[in-house]
Amino acid sequence: MSAGCDGVSDRTETVLEQIKSAFAVGLPPIGHGLSIRECPSPVLTANPRRGGDLRFSVPMGGWRLGEICHNLGISVGGISTEEIKAMLKLFYAPNTCSLASHIALEEAGAAYATVRVDFSRSEQRQPEYLAINPKGRVPALVTDRGILTETPAILVFIAQSYPEAALVPLHDPFAFAQAQAFNSYLCSTVHVAHAHRMRGERWADDPAAIAEMKRKVPQSVGAAYDLIERDMLKGPWVMGDVYTICNPYLFTMSEWLEGDGVDLSRLPKVIDHRNRMSERPAVRKAIAEERG
Ligand SMILES: N[C@@H](CCC(=O)N[C@@H](CS)C(=O)NCC(=O)O)C(=O)O
């Protein structure tokens, strides 16, 4: 979905005032068009649109922006309030697995909003977020039909919702299952092995046991990556020449390799894949937005 700048109504300032009071935050004046981006603190800023799709990224609870606009009966950036309400909203935290879904949304050309969940303030365990995802984890994707969790499911949802982006072999049951098998392995084996480094308290109370789980991570994550390197990553992309939803997911996990203490020299294909991924505009954009 894209919208020109011309559609911003005269009531934009009124709307921003409403948003300001709704979130008790300060807003600078805006130029043509409207783009509302997240700031590190709970402050909204409005910037001139850089063209392309409407994006807004706001603090926790800010995803109600669409509803506020709807209640005010206005359109933002030429996009109808119904469209804003229907817009996908990704709850994410920087440097986590939610990056895979963020990249996939970009690759798909989806209209979406992002909402940062601040782990440093344990927002993932607060009632406000647990109402969105009772698992207390990111990612969570709010759709017009309900909320989705679990990265492999979200990635397939994105791929099927935007078939023109061809992010999965939709009409080839075997190839589709291969993509699912790869992503399932990342979700159920690689990610879980990685989590033993910082989330050992999920599985044990004894500090010695937690320390032991942490100590094992270079070995367990390394073994999983040996398999990916040797048997699963076809190259140049995961499934060969065709770019699929497996790639943002592998890239996201591969970003953790150094932290997990895995020897990169034994993973030339994985590192080549990571480097190539990091050049893609969608990847750059998602990362810049999460770190910005
Ligand atoms: N199986 C889930 C795992 C989600 C998950 O564990 N996310 C981590 C970030 S990578 C999280 O939210 N951790 C927060 C916590 O453990 O408190 C998926 O693939 O989406």
The ligand as an ORCA input file, in Angstrom:
! r2SCAN-3c Opt
* xyz 0 1
  N       9.312    -19.672     19.388
  C       9.228    -18.239     19.456
  C      10.324    -17.735     20.361
  C      10.108    -16.312     20.744
  C      11.154    -15.854     21.746
  O      11.649    -16.631     22.565
  N      11.498    -14.557     21.685
  C      12.464    -14.014     22.602
  C      13.355    -13.021     21.876
  S      14.395    -13.809     20.672
  C      11.765    -13.278     23.710
  O      10.781    -12.629     23.465
  N      12.283    -13.361     24.943
  C      11.759    -12.629     26.046
  C      11.871    -13.348     27.340
  O      12.301    -14.502     27.365
  O      11.529    -12.734     28.344
  C       9.359    -17.657     18.050
  O      10.026    -18.244     17.228
  O       8.744    -16.629     17.760
*
